[in-house]
Amino acid sequence: MIRKFVAASVLALVSAPLLAAECSVEVHSTDQMTFDTKEIKVSKSCKTFTIELKHVGNLPKNVMGHNLVVAKTSDVQAISADGIAAGVDKDYLKADDARVIAHTKLIGGGESDSVTFDVSKLDAAEAYQFFCSFPGHAALMKLALIHISEPTRRYAISYAVFCLKKKLFMTLKPY
């Protein structure tokens, strides 16, 4: 009996990180004006969320610079337009723009930067995007921010495990 309890405890401790929320992500940008992902999932269980941006291209920031800006989807166009006047030295972002939730600095090929923001700034009723504010890039370099309520698994589960969990849920669910 003690052996089963110890084995179950060890298994629970080992599997806990697998069910923990991911509160950070690494995103790569290229000289072809692309990000390597189309969406970023942010769990509500995270207090803060960190994005590390790596420019895997070779071109300098004044030619093909990239950054990641977090904002409401409805504000992306206006932030991009206002950022053109700010110029490359200010990362193509208007100073102290209240519409910007967070942003990395503008980086060139081979560089990286990260930003951490407070998840409580996100409203579940709003749609958000991550985008690059370099002039013309926001049209192609947009990521959807998906604000989720449950932590996601770090690793995929097998279809058999999925079916067993679904079967268990269906047998417990009253109709």
C-alpha positions, 0 to 999 in steps of 0.5 A, a space after each residue: 500500500 505504501 509503495 503504491 502511494 509513493 509511486 503515485 506521489 512521484 508520478 504526480 510530481 514528475 507530471 506536474 510540469 507537463 500540465 503547468 501553463 506556459 508563461 513564455 514563448 520564443 518567436 523567430 522573425 526572418 528577412 522574408 517578413 515572417 514570424 515562425 508562428 501564427 498565434 500565441 496562447 496566453 493562459 489566464 493562470 499566468 501572472 506575467 507572460 514573456 516573449 523572446 523575439 529572435 531575428 534569424 535573418 541577416 539584414 540590419 534593423 534599418 533595412 529589415 528590422 522587426 519587433 513585436 508589439 502587443 495591442 488590441 486588434 482594433 488599434 493595430 492600424 493606427 499604432 502602425 500609422 503613428 509609428 511611421 513618424 517616430 522613425 527607426 530610432 524610436 522603434 517605429 512606435 509613438 512615445 508613451 502610446 497608451 494603446 501599446 500593451 508591451 513591445 520589444 525593441 526593433 532588432 536586426 539580423 542575428 539580434 534578439 530581445 524580450 518583453 514581459 507584460 502583466 497578463 491582467 492587462 488583457 481583457 477576455 472580451 477583447 481581441 489582441 494581436 502581436 505585430 511588427 511596427 516596421 513600416 509595411 510589415 504589419 500586413 504580413 507579420 501579425 500573430 493572434 493572441 489567444 487568451 485561454 482560461 486553462 493551462 495547456 500541455 507542454 507535450 501532445 497527448 496520444 489519441 488513445 489517451 484523448 479518447 479515454 479522457 473523453 469517454 470518462 468525461 462522457 460517462 460522468 456527465 449527466 444528460 
